[in-house]
Amino acid sequence: MMLQVKDISLSLGKTQILRNVSLDAGAGELCVIMGANGAGKSTLLKAIAGEYHHYQGSIRLADNELRSLPVAVQARTRAVLSQQLSLSQPFTVAEVVSMGRYVYNTHLTTADKEIVAYALKTMQVYGLRERTYPTLSGGQKQRVQMARVLAQLLEAPDLQATDHTGKKMLLLDEPVTGMDILHQQLSLQLATTLATSGVLVVAVLHDFQLAAAYANRVVLLKDGGIYAQGTVSEILTATHIKQCFGVDVAVLEHPHCHYPLVVTAAADGLFKSRAEKAINVL
Ligand SMILES: Nc1ncnc2c1ncn2[C@@H]1O[C@H](COP(=O)(O)OP(=O)(O)OP(=O)(O)O)[C@@H](O)[C@H]1O
């Protein structure tokens, strides 16, 4: 799946939210969108998910203009984990994950049920499958949502069995919010495994360490526009982070791994930055 976002601008109400955003991402990539609160990350992800039709510019998926693709086709080619998904009905965990399969069949086949069980086990929520979703903890809910999108993407109950190249896209909006460190790592490893099988993964993340460890490409948004995009080492620099988040950080070498470490200096650097002004105002 090739995604080509060309010069899109989008207003919601009277406010322009996205300004001339362009990015290209290809099959097998894990593309991470970062930026401060309100920078436009979720809006961009929703636009790529086909939620808005009134953008200017073009969003092309495998060479088709997104807004011309029928919704049913979109649902079979991409899965979306949105922020703040609320389910008012007391669905069970198994039912929530099964929703990922109803885009293919109105009645679940044996293969669908195997995929659902596989997704539940992969996100370590199989033991919760009879529980009602609203009773879960925040992190457990996110794990169930990851299982749902996994169930939607898979063509067999095996992560590596299928070549998804050119066929599928996964959109994740802050997927690890509320998850403990083990399940954060598990979720990003899962995203990487899917990317390796050819899925194009676009994820909004706030965590620099997860982005540094897992992203192939980082897109940094500021005030609704692209501030910078490129590889982890090109984008996660102290200057960019200061410009986009107003915080002084040091970017260090990881002692064992190939990716950088972004660290704040609470007693020193932080208080030289805009955060100090914000704190003083309180
Ligand atoms: N439906 C809407 N109508 C008007 N303004 C909106 C609407 N949705 C979002 N906005 C505004 O658009 C801007 C971008 O919002 P968006 O949710 O894309 O930010 P974000 O980068 O995902 O932020 P966060 O890190 O807080 O999730 C914000 O200023 C937000 O208040």
The ligand as an ORCA input file, in Angstrom:
! r2SCAN-3c Opt
* xyz 0 1
  N     -14.138     19.132     15.023
  C     -13.328     20.148     15.291
  N     -13.737     21.435     15.192
  C     -12.912     22.472     15.457
  N     -11.631     22.315     15.821
  C     -11.159     21.065     15.944
  C     -11.975     19.921     15.687
  N     -11.213     18.806     15.877
  C      -9.992     19.245     16.256
  N      -9.960     20.598     16.290
  C      -8.796     21.427     16.627
  O      -7.800     21.129     15.687
  C      -6.515     21.184     16.293
  C      -5.793     19.883     16.026
  O      -6.461     18.835     16.731
  P      -5.903     17.368     16.738
  O      -6.860     16.529     17.522
  O      -5.619     16.958     15.338
  O      -4.533     17.553     17.521
  P      -3.447     16.480     17.983
  O      -2.152     16.894     17.400
  O      -3.922     15.114     17.690
  O      -3.415     16.742     19.561
  P      -3.265     15.777     20.849
  O      -1.787     15.551     21.043
  O      -3.810     16.628     21.951
  O      -4.060     14.535     20.615
  C      -6.760     21.480     17.770
  O      -6.563     22.860     18.006
  C      -8.188     21.093     17.977
  O      -8.760     21.855     19.030
*
